[in-house]
Amino acid sequence: MGEHILPGNPPVELTLRRSSRARRISLRVSRLDGRVTLTLPQGVRSAAALDFARSKEDWLRAQLQAQPQMTAVAMGAEIPVEGRLRRIIPASGRRVVLAENELAVPGAADNIAVRLQAWLKTLARDRLAAASDRYAQALGRPYARITLRDTRSRWGSCSSNGGLMYSWRLIMAAPEVLDYVAAHEVAHLAEMNHSPAFWAHVARLYPGYEGPRRWLRDHGSDLHRYRFDD
């Protein structure tokens, strides 16, 4: 339905969305990127929805202030790789070099984010392919392919034809988190649901999965605050 601005200091951009399933006006602030969505049922005028947003302005601004600060990926910034924060430093060679507390990235400063994103995607594919192979063999069910995306609503998925999709940002989380997501999606090769039988497969493939699952629920959104674009 378009974008609207809620006046103030600073102004707040609202995305209006009409839903046939909505029963009342609702206001939501995304934990991933701070985007504000104003949803209204069919038959409710936009003006009424905007009045509702204005009535919730104090709550809305408090939610936006509580959002984590976005971090632009650039020289000197710190980003997590496999669960550990690493400071980005210049490199004289031709390869990205991962050290205990540093990430040495060669090339021009204005190309650091692009170079580093490509490197992270390659590392993510390597780790996720190895984990998927391991769990698929244990389950006795082959998968068709692996696709990486920068998804915001889910960390992975499994299609009915055996295609596995993962968020490449999982490489920024601790290895046990990435492994849990791989085990979760591979388990869907046997059960395309979240039934007790499905969770039994997950528990067999990755005992103690509850901890990584809880970390993703509580802290996973932090992985989206690292910006690799301008």
Summary of the structure (lengths in Angstrom):
residues: 230
radius of gyration: 20.9
end to end distance: 26.6
largest distance: 61.8
contacts: 652
relative contact order: 0.11
helix: 41%
strand: 24%
